[in-house]
Amino acid sequence: MFVPTSERPFFVPFFGDQPFWGRHVHLLGAGTEPIPQKKLTGEKLATAIKDTISNPDIQRKAKDIGEKIRKEDGIGNAVAVIEKIMMTYSRNLVKSG
């Protein structure tokens, strides 16, 4: 779940692809280093919040990425990829049939 629509993202990943996206956002400079849920403490959470709200670079990068994401046609792109896969699958099925 990667949607840096906030200008102040920080992540506490606990399921599925959240650790991946948390690391990705951090590597892009658009968020603080993710804190795994099992390692979350009040002190770590307070530090993440403080770092997020006091770092203008994180805020700027998160805002820029969020604007780019909002301009994308995510559903349209997903449909195009699925249609391409299905067309390839259908052609291969016909050839082997």
N, C-alpha and C positions, 0 to 999 in steps of 0.2 A: 504494500500500500504506500505508494509514493505520490504524494500530492502536496508539494510545498506551497500551498496557497497562503500560508501564514508567512509573515516576514520574520517570524521568530520561532523556527521549528527546533524542537529537540525530540529525541526518540527514546522510548523505553520499549524496545521490541520484546515480544513474548510469544509470537506465533507465526508460522508460515514463512512468508517472504519478508517479513518486517526487518529481521536482522540485515538481510541483503540491502534493502532500500535505505535503512538507517546508515549503513556504512557508505553507501553510494552518495547520499546527500552530504554526509560529512566530508568525503573525498572531494566533492565539488565545491566545498567551502560554504555550503548553504545551510549548515546546521552543526551543532556540537557533536562530539563523539557519542554514539549511542550508549545507553546504559542498559545492559541486560536486566530484565525484571528481577531475576534472582540475586543480582548484585546491587539492586537499588537501595539506597539509604536516604534518609532525610538530607544529610550533608551533600551527597552526590546530586540529588534533585535540586537543592538550593543552588549549588554551583552551576549546574546546567542552565537553570533559569537566569541566574545572574549573568553568565557568559553570553547567553542568547540575547538578552535585552540590552547588554552593554557593548556588543560588538557590531558596529555599523557595517562591516564587510559581510557578515553572515546575513544581516537584514537585507542588504542590497542584493546579494547573490540569490537569496531565497525569493525575493520579490521579482527579480529578472526571470528566474526559472518558472515561477508561478505564472507570470504573464505569458511566457512562451507556451506553457501547457494549456492555458485557457484559450489560446489561439488555435490549438490543434483540433482536428476533427478526429478525436480518438475512436469514436464508434465507427465512423466511416472507414478509417484506416483498418480497424479490426475486421470489419466486414469484408474489405478488399482482400486482406490476407487469407481469411477463411475461404472466400470464393476461389482464390487462386489455388489453395491447397485442395479443395474439393474438385476443381477442374482437373488438376494433375492426377488426383486419385481416380477420377472417372475415366480419364484417358488410359491410364495404366490398367484399370479393370477391364475396359473394352479390349485392349490389346491382348491381355492374357486370357480373355474369355473364350 
